[in-house]
Amino acid sequence: IGENVGRGGGVDSLHTAFMNSPGHRANVLGDYNRVGVGVVTSGSTIWVTFNFMKGQDIDGTTGADVGIVYQPVETRGIDVACPSGSTPVPTFDDLASTVHAASIGCVAWWGVANGRTADLFDPTGQVTRGQLASFVARMIEASGTALPVSPPDAFGDDDRSVHELRIDQLAALGVVSGKAPGTYGPDDLVSRGAMATFLVRAHDVVAASALPAGSDSFGDDDGHTHEASIDKVAAAGLAGGTGAGTFGPGAPVQRGQMATFLARSIDLLVADGDTDPR
């Protein structure tokens, strides 16, 4: 058996102290196959005790073999915002092979998104930050919330962009922020993580109650800038993952995916009574 006992101001400093002490380090790296850990905190002080033991070989699964098991995220439908019996069928010619066809029809009906041309939506095309600002601004307006008519010029790199007004409107409401002081990056692609933050902030501008915090739904966004927003949209059913436990926060958003995110957001606002049905 072996035992380590320590007191310190943080996990990192305790770990460093143990590993810098020959006796404690030998216990941590010793030939033990069982450990019990006790932790007590008081204010900024942490007390820890590790009791190590070398016992008989363990058959079967141990705690070291079991990782976090993430469950698939259940996403909401769009029937409240876009009832199947009354929503016009989209007329774009390139929707036959996309799972986002109904959502594209929904956001087109609400006047939130339009096609590349009158006949093509381009569901696999990518979305820039400027384009997304226009889509989200239209969603907010369609939800019954007015945007500032003459907002301050928030960024210098969107001058002469067709999306400048929308970017400035969302900046005035706190929906968007820059990538650096005075810089928005209107032509940069939108990542799935950034999209989650756009959705959360847009919802909270329109809704009476902010989206609540969500549980840890994905393993690949741990420590990511947008992790809290990703967990919120997952809990609300606005966005699912790319697989069980994966969200792909750095992957670019496609136009079809964007349509589904926005359609679900409108559906939630209508279902909660924050937006009138169309």
C-alpha positions in Angstrom: 0.0 0.0 0.0 1.0 3.7 -0.4 -0.5 7.0 0.5 -0.1 10.6 -0.7 -1.6 13.5 1.3 -1.4 17.1 0.1 -2.8 20.6 0.5 -2.5 23.4 -1.9 -4.2 26.2 -3.8 -5.0 24.3 -7.0 -4.9 21.0 -8.9 -1.9 22.0 -11.0 0.2 23.0 -8.0 -0.7 19.9 -6.1 0.2 17.7 -9.0 3.6 19.5 -9.4 4.3 19.1 -5.7 3.6 15.4 -5.8 5.7 14.8 -8.9 8.6 16.8 -7.5 8.7 14.8 -4.3 10.6 11.4 -4.8 8.4 9.5 -2.4 5.1 10.8 -3.7 6.2 10.4 -7.3 7.1 6.8 -6.6 3.6 6.1 -5.3 2.0 7.8 -8.4 4.1 5.8 -10.8 4.2 2.6 -8.6 3.0 -0.9 -9.4 -0.5 -0.4 -7.9 -3.7 -1.5 -9.5 -6.2 0.2 -7.1 -6.5 3.8 -5.8 -9.0 5.6 -3.6 -9.1 9.4 -3.9 -10.6 11.8 -1.4 -10.9 15.6 -1.9 -12.1 18.4 0.4 -12.1 22.0 -0.5 -12.5 25.1 1.7 -12.3 28.5 0.1 -9.2 28.5 -2.1 -7.6 25.5 -0.4 -7.8 21.9 -1.6 -6.9 18.9 0.6 -6.3 15.6 -1.3 -5.6 12.0 -0.2 -4.6 9.2 -2.5 -4.5 5.6 -1.0 -2.8 3.2 -3.4 -2.9 -0.6 -3.2 -1.5 -3.5 -5.1 -4.1 -6.3 -5.1 -5.1 -9.3 -7.0 -5.5 -8.9 -10.8 -8.8 -7.4 -11.7 -11.0 -9.3 -14.1 -13.4 -7.5 -16.4 -13.9 -3.8 -16.9 -12.4 -1.3 -14.6 -12.8 2.5 -14.3 -9.7 3.0 -16.4 -11.3 1.2 -19.3 -14.6 3.2 -19.3 -14.7 6.5 -21.1 -17.6 9.0 -21.2 -20.4 7.5 -23.2 -22.2 10.2 -25.1 -25.7 9.7 -26.2 -27.0 10.9 -29.6 -28.5 14.4 -29.4 -32.3 14.5 -30.0 -33.2 17.4 -32.3 -36.5 19.2 -32.5 -38.7 19.2 -35.6 -40.0 22.2 -37.5 -43.7 21.4 -37.8 -44.7 24.2 -35.4 -43.1 26.9 -37.5 -43.7 25.2 -40.8 -46.7 22.8 -40.8 -46.3 20.3 -43.5 -49.8 20.8 -44.8 -49.5 24.6 -45.2 -45.9 25.3 -46.0 -45.2 25.7 -49.7 -43.0 23.1 -51.3 -39.6 24.6 -52.1 -39.0 25.1 -55.8 -35.3 24.9 -56.0 -34.0 22.2 -58.4 -31.1 21.0 -56.3 -32.8 19.6 -53.2 -33.5 16.0 -54.2 -30.5 14.6 -52.5 -30.4 16.7 -49.3 -31.9 15.9 -45.9 -32.3 19.6 -45.4 -35.0 20.1 -48.1 -37.9 20.7 -45.7 -35.9 23.2 -43.6 -34.8 25.0 -46.7 -38.4 25.3 -47.7 -39.2 26.5 -44.2 -36.7 29.3 -44.0 -37.5 30.4 -47.6 -41.2 30.6 -46.6 -40.3 32.7 -43.6 -38.2 35.0 -45.8 -35.0 34.2 -43.9 -32.9 32.6 -46.7 -33.1 32.6 -50.4 -31.2 30.7 -53.1 -28.0 31.4 -55.0 -30.4 31.8 -58.0 -34.1 31.5 -58.5 -33.7 27.8 -59.2 -30.7 26.7 -57.1 -30.2 26.8 -53.3 -26.7 25.1 -53.2 -27.3 23.1 -50.0 -23.7 21.9 -49.8 -22.2 25.4 -50.4 -20.4 27.1 -47.5 -21.5 30.1 -45.6 -19.5 33.2 -44.8 -19.7 35.3 -41.7 -21.3 38.2 -43.7 -23.9 35.9 -45.2 -24.8 34.4 -41.9 -25.3 37.9 -40.4 -27.9 38.6 -43.1 -29.6 35.3 -42.5 -29.7 35.7 -38.7 -30.9 39.4 -39.0 -33.8 38.3 -41.2 -34.7 35.6 -38.7 -34.8 38.1 -35.9 -37.0 40.4 -38.0 -39.2 37.6 -39.1 -39.7 36.7 -35.4 -41.1 40.2 -34.8 -38.1 42.0 -33.2 -37.1 45.3 -34.8 -33.4 45.9 -35.6 -31.8 49.3 -35.3 -32.2 51.3 -38.5 -29.0 53.3 -38.3 -26.6 51.3 -36.1 -23.0 52.5 -35.4 -20.3 51.3 -37.8 -18.9 48.5 -35.7 -16.1 47.2 -38.0 -13.7 48.6 -40.6 -13.3 45.5 -42.7 -16.9 45.2 -43.8 -17.1 48.6 -45.5 -18.8 48.2 -48.9 -19.9 44.7 -48.1 -23.5 44.0 -49.0 -23.9 42.6 -45.5 -22.5 45.6 -43.7 -25.8 46.9 -42.4 -26.8 43.5 -41.1 -23.5 43.0 -39.4 -23.7 46.4 -37.7 -27.3 45.7 -36.7 -26.4 42.5 -35.0 -23.3 44.0 -33.4 -25.5 46.7 -31.9 -27.7 44.0 -30.3 -24.7 41.9 -29.1 -25.4 39.0 -31.4 -22.1 39.2 -33.2 -18.6 40.3 -32.2 -15.4 40.8 -34.1 -12.5 38.4 -34.5 -10.3 41.3 -33.4 -10.9 44.9 -32.5 -12.5 46.5 -35.5 -12.4 43.3 -37.5 -15.3 41.1 -38.4 -14.1 38.9 -41.2 -17.2 39.1 -43.4 -15.7 36.8 -46.1 -14.4 34.2 -43.6 -16.2 30.9 -43.5 -18.5 30.2 -40.5 -17.6 27.3 -38.3 -20.2 25.1 -36.6 -19.1 26.3 -33.2 -19.5 30.0 -34.2 -22.9 29.1 -35.7 -24.0 27.8 -32.3 -23.1 31.1 -30.6 -24.9 33.1 -33.3 -28.0 31.0 -32.7 -27.9 31.4 -28.9 -27.5 35.1 -29.0 -30.2 35.6 -31.7 -32.6 33.4 -29.7 -31.9 35.4 -26.5 -32.6 38.7 -28.3 -36.0 37.6 -29.3 -37.1 35.3 -26.5 -38.5 36.2 -23.1 -36.1 33.7 -21.5 -32.5 32.9 -22.4 -31.6 29.4 -23.5 -30.5 27.5 -20.4 -27.1 25.9 -20.0 -26.8 22.4 -21.4 -25.0 19.4 -20.3 -21.8 18.2 -21.9 -23.1 16.7 -25.1 -19.9 16.3 -27.1 -16.3 15.3 -26.4 -14.6 17.2 -29.2 -15.6 20.7 -28.0 -14.0 20.4 -24.6 -12.3 23.7 -23.9 -13.5 25.2 -27.1 -14.5 28.9 -27.2 -18.0 28.0 -28.2 -18.5 25.0 -26.0 -21.1 26.6 -23.7 -23.2 27.7 -26.8 -22.8 24.2 -28.4 -24.2 22.6 -25.2 -27.1 25.1 -25.1 -28.2 24.5 -28.7 -27.8 20.7 -28.3 -30.0 20.8 -25.1 -32.6 22.9 -27.0 -32.6 20.5 -29.9 -31.4 23.2 -32.4 -28.3 21.3 -33.5 -27.2 17.7 -33.4 -23.7 16.3 -33.7 -21.8 14.8 -36.6 -21.9 11.6 -34.6 -22.3 10.3 -31.1 -20.1 12.6 -28.9 -18.8 14.7 -31.8 -20.0 18.1 -33.0 -17.2 19.2 -35.3 -16.9 22.7 -33.8 -14.3 23.8 -36.3 -15.9 22.4 -39.4 -17.4 24.9 -41.8 -21.2 25.2 -42.0 -23.0 24.3 -45.2 -26.0 26.2 -46.5 -28.3 23.3 -46.0 -27.2 22.8 -42.4 -27.6 26.5 -41.8 -31.2 26.3 -43.0 -32.0 23.5 -40.6 -30.4 25.3 -37.6 -32.4 28.4 -38.4 -35.7 26.5 -39.1 -35.4 24.8 -35.7 -34.7 28.1 -34.0 -37.8 29.6 -35.5 -39.8 26.5 -34.5 -38.6 26.9 -30.8 -39.5 30.6 -30.8 -43.0 29.8 -32.1 -43.5 26.9 -29.8 -42.5 29.0 -26.7 -44.9 31.8 -27.7 -42.0 34.3 -28.4 -42.9 34.5 -32.1 -46.3 34.5 -33.8 -47.0 31.7 -36.3 -46.6 32.8 -39.9 
